[in-house]
Amino acid sequence: MMRILTVKEAVERVNQGENLEGVALDESTIKQVNVRDAMVLSRGGIVVPEQNIYYNDEEIEYDEDIDELVITSGIVKLSWEEKAKRAKEYSDEGKLEREIMVDLSTQKPEIDDWIAKNKQKLETLLKPIVVNLYNAEKVVKE
């Protein structure tokens, strides 16, 4: 059964690291979505149709790599969904979001099942710990 959320609720879930699987957006709130919210929803797996995205040109940052993407010497017009996808691919944040496999198996089926069921929660918990360990190691080496 699909759970119906407003755009605001769905954006909050994605920003908290939650998953939008099994979620549908409320018809009354999807009719006009701010471009930033549309990008967040896209990150969560829900693509907002381009005609439903509201944006103010003054709020949009110019990015030569995306807005004037040159392929074989021609400027390519991209939809907002394609721009969001490419922005993520080319941004430092996108590069950091590549999946790195870490073996957490314990050889205890009950614990390994729990790890599998709570993968997303563990990712949310472990990412800041790994960043802090990395930063601490850099400081120690200096």
C-alpha positions as a LaTeX table, in Angstrom:
\begin{tabular}{lrrr}
\hline
Residue & $x$ (\AA) & $y$ (\AA) & $z$ (\AA) \\
\hline
Met1 & 0.00 & 0.00 & 0.00 \\
Met2 & 1.37 & 3.39 & $-1.02$ \\
Arg3 & 1.76 & 5.99 & 1.67 \\
Ile4 & 0.66 & 9.49 & 0.60 \\
Leu5 & 2.90 & 12.37 & 1.73 \\
Thr6 & 2.97 & 16.07 & 0.96 \\
Val7 & 6.00 & 17.40 & $-0.89$ \\
Lys8 & 7.19 & 19.05 & 2.34 \\
Glu9 & 6.95 & 15.76 & 4.28 \\
Ala10 & 8.76 & 13.84 & 1.54 \\
Val11 & 11.56 & 16.43 & 1.36 \\
Glu12 & 11.97 & 16.25 & 5.14 \\
Arg13 & 12.25 & 12.43 & 4.96 \\
Val14 & 14.97 & 12.59 & 2.28 \\
Asn15 & 16.87 & 15.27 & 4.20 \\
Gln16 & 16.80 & 12.99 & 7.26 \\
Gly17 & 18.30 & 10.18 & 5.18 \\
Glu18 & 15.09 & 8.21 & 4.95 \\
Asn19 & 13.89 & 6.24 & 1.95 \\
Leu20 & 10.86 & 7.17 & $-0.20$ \\
Glu21 & 10.10 & 3.64 & $-1.34$ \\
Gly22 & 6.35 & 3.02 & $-1.23$ \\
Val23 & 5.60 & 6.76 & $-1.08$ \\
Ala24 & 3.35 & 8.71 & $-3.44$ \\
Leu25 & 3.06 & 12.48 & $-3.38$ \\
Asp26 & $-0.18$ & 14.22 & $-2.53$ \\
Glu27 & $-1.84$ & 15.47 & $-5.75$ \\
Ser28 & $-2.56$ & 18.93 & $-4.33$ \\
Thr29 & 1.08 & 19.58 & $-3.35$ \\
Ile30 & 2.78 & 18.13 & $-6.46$ \\
Lys31 & 1.13 & 20.62 & $-8.86$ \\
Gln32 & 3.83 & 23.25 & $-8.28$ \\
Val33 & 7.12 & 22.23 & $-6.65$ \\
Asn34 & 10.07 & 24.49 & $-5.90$ \\
Val35 & 13.12 & 23.49 & $-7.96$ \\
Arg36 & 15.21 & 22.80 & $-4.83$ \\
Asp37 & 12.52 & 20.51 & $-3.43$ \\
Ala38 & 12.30 & 18.75 & $-6.82$ \\
Met39 & 16.05 & 18.05 & $-6.70$ \\
Val40 & 15.79 & 16.67 & $-3.16$ \\
Leu41 & 12.87 & 14.46 & $-4.19$ \\
Ser42 & 14.89 & 13.27 & $-7.18$ \\
Arg43 & 17.68 & 12.25 & $-4.80$ \\
Gly44 & 15.04 & 10.25 & $-2.93$ \\
Gly45 & 13.86 & 8.49 & $-6.08$ \\
Ile46 & 10.82 & 10.57 & $-7.00$ \\
Val47 & 11.10 & 12.60 & $-10.20$ \\
Val48 & 8.80 & 15.60 & $-10.43$ \\
Pro49 & 7.60 & 16.28 & $-14.00$ \\
Glu50 & 9.35 & 19.35 & $-15.43$ \\
Gln51 & 6.06 & 21.19 & $-16.01$ \\
Asn52 & 5.33 & 20.97 & $-12.25$ \\
Ile53 & 8.62 & 22.57 & $-11.19$ \\
Tyr54 & 8.52 & 26.20 & $-10.16$ \\
Tyr55 & 11.69 & 28.23 & $-10.19$ \\
Asn56 & 12.77 & 31.81 & $-10.16$ \\
Asp57 & 15.77 & 32.44 & $-12.43$ \\
Glu58 & 17.21 & 34.80 & $-9.81$ \\
Glu59 & 17.41 & 31.89 & $-7.31$ \\
Ile60 & 19.24 & 29.57 & $-9.73$ \\
Glu61 & 23.03 & 29.60 & $-9.72$ \\
Tyr62 & 24.69 & 29.63 & $-13.11$ \\
Asp63 & 26.90 & 26.59 & $-13.62$ \\
Glu64 & 28.83 & 26.56 & $-16.88$ \\
Asp65 & 29.51 & 22.82 & $-16.68$ \\
Ile66 & 25.81 & 22.07 & $-16.61$ \\
Asp67 & 24.05 & 25.00 & $-18.26$ \\
Glu68 & 26.36 & 25.10 & $-21.26$ \\
Leu69 & 27.40 & 21.50 & $-21.53$ \\
Val70 & 29.37 & 21.18 & $-24.74$ \\
Ile71 & 29.38 & 17.93 & $-26.67$ \\
Thr72 & 31.01 & 17.95 & $-30.11$ \\
Ser73 & 31.14 & 21.76 & $-30.03$ \\
Gly74 & 27.37 & 22.20 & $-29.62$ \\
Ile75 & 25.49 & 23.43 & $-26.57$ \\
Val76 & 23.00 & 20.81 & $-25.45$ \\
Lys77 & 19.62 & 21.77 & $-24.01$ \\
Leu78 & 18.89 & 19.55 & $-21.02$ \\
Ser79 & 15.70 & 19.04 & $-19.01$ \\
Trp80 & 15.81 & 19.84 & $-15.30$ \\
Glu81 & 15.87 & 16.13 & $-14.48$ \\
Glu82 & 18.91 & 15.63 & $-16.72$ \\
Lys83 & 20.63 & 18.71 & $-15.26$ \\
Ala84 & 20.03 & 17.46 & $-11.71$ \\
Lys85 & 21.41 & 14.04 & $-12.59$ \\
Arg86 & 24.51 & 15.50 & $-14.26$ \\
Ala87 & 25.04 & 18.00 & $-11.45$ \\
Lys88 & 25.14 & 15.16 & $-8.97$ \\
Glu89 & 27.55 & 13.20 & $-11.17$ \\
Tyr90 & 29.93 & 16.13 & $-11.60$ \\
Ser91 & 29.76 & 17.68 & $-8.13$ \\
Asp92 & 32.19 & 16.80 & $-5.40$ \\
Glu93 & 29.23 & 15.60 & $-3.34$ \\
Gly94 & 28.19 & 13.26 & $-6.14$ \\
Lys95 & 31.71 & 11.84 & $-6.33$ \\
Leu96 & 31.67 & 11.21 & $-2.60$ \\
Glu97 & 28.33 & 9.42 & $-2.78$ \\
Arg98 & 29.67 & 6.47 & $-4.72$ \\
Glu99 & 28.93 & 3.23 & $-2.96$ \\
Ile100 & 31.85 & 1.62 & $-1.15$ \\
Met101 & 31.33 & $-1.91$ & 0.06 \\
Val102 & 32.36 & $-2.73$ & 3.64 \\
Asp103 & 31.98 & $-6.23$ & 5.03 \\
Leu104 & 30.14 & $-6.13$ & 8.36 \\
Ser105 & 29.20 & $-9.79$ & 8.39 \\
Thr106 & 29.59 & $-11.51$ & 11.75 \\
Gln107 & 29.03 & $-15.15$ & 10.76 \\
Lys108 & 26.02 & $-15.05$ & 13.11 \\
Pro109 & 22.84 & $-15.31$ & 11.01 \\
Glu110 & 20.65 & $-13.42$ & 13.47 \\
Ile111 & 23.03 & $-10.44$ & 13.55 \\
Asp112 & 23.71 & $-10.56$ & 9.81 \\
Asp113 & 19.95 & $-10.52$ & 9.13 \\
Trp114 & 19.59 & $-7.50$ & 11.42 \\
Ile115 & 22.43 & $-5.72$ & 9.58 \\
Ala116 & 20.76 & $-6.45$ & 6.22 \\
Lys117 & 17.38 & $-5.13$ & 7.45 \\
Asn118 & 18.94 & $-1.97$ & 8.94 \\
Lys119 & 21.43 & $-1.18$ & 6.17 \\
Gln120 & 20.15 & 2.35 & 5.57 \\
Lys121 & 20.14 & 3.22 & 9.29 \\
Leu122 & 23.69 & 1.86 & 9.62 \\
Glu123 & 24.82 & 3.91 & 6.62 \\
Thr124 & 23.35 & 7.06 & 8.16 \\
Leu125 & 25.03 & 6.29 & 11.48 \\
Leu126 & 28.43 & 5.20 & 10.14 \\
Lys127 & 29.07 & 7.91 & 7.52 \\
Pro128 & 29.75 & 10.70 & 10.05 \\
Ile129 & 31.86 & 8.32 & 12.15 \\
Val130 & 34.02 & 7.46 & 9.14 \\
Val131 & 34.41 & 11.16 & 8.25 \\
Asn132 & 35.48 & 11.95 & 11.82 \\
Leu133 & 37.96 & 9.05 & 11.85 \\
Tyr134 & 39.42 & 10.25 & 8.56 \\
Asn135 & 39.75 & 13.84 & 9.83 \\
Ala136 & 41.32 & 12.63 & 13.09 \\
Glu137 & 43.87 & 10.57 & 11.17 \\
Lys138 & 44.76 & 13.60 & 9.02 \\
Val139 & 45.33 & 15.71 & 12.14 \\
Val140 & 47.46 & 13.00 & 13.77 \\
Lys141 & 49.64 & 12.71 & 10.64 \\
Glu142 & 50.28 & 16.47 & 10.64 \\
\hline
\end{tabular}
